[in-house]
């Protein structure tokens, strides 16, 4: 079984969310076998900044779906979208 890297776009609920705390909550919410290799930030608009974590996950049934679902449940997250997926 291989691994894939998935970059997700995580939109916070408001510009007032502490992005460092949100990033920590995302790391704590990762399903077993997944890890964040890096997190970038993207200025969206009006002070809103999206987190762009790149997550390494096993290439099995579902792939990044479990991570996407786990991130969507994190406090302070408005939405989660997979931006890119590739084998490593």
Buried (B, 14 or more C-beta within 10 A) or exposed (E): EEBBBBBBBBBBEEEEBEBEEBBEBBBEBBBEEBEBEEBEEEEEEEEBBBBBBBBBBBBEEEBBEBBBEBBBEBEBBEEBEBEEBEEE
